[in-house]
């Protein structure tokens, strides 16, 4: 996904979209080069663009957040 998509999605604010980002810090589709995500704050960029942001670092916290999202309109 291109970061410009965050601006478009944030401005449209579709009610039926859940945008999940898994960051493994590499561009796998182009040969595994490192990204700059260790310097960029994707959550902050998303918040500035009208996203509701949940950040997790464990499988358990992901499961908890996904359950919370399911209950949200």
Buried (B, 14 or more C-beta within 10 A) or exposed (E): EEEEEBBEBBEEEEEEEEBEEEEEEEEEEEEEEEEEEEEEEBEEBBEEBEBEEBEEEEEEEBEEBEEEEEEEE
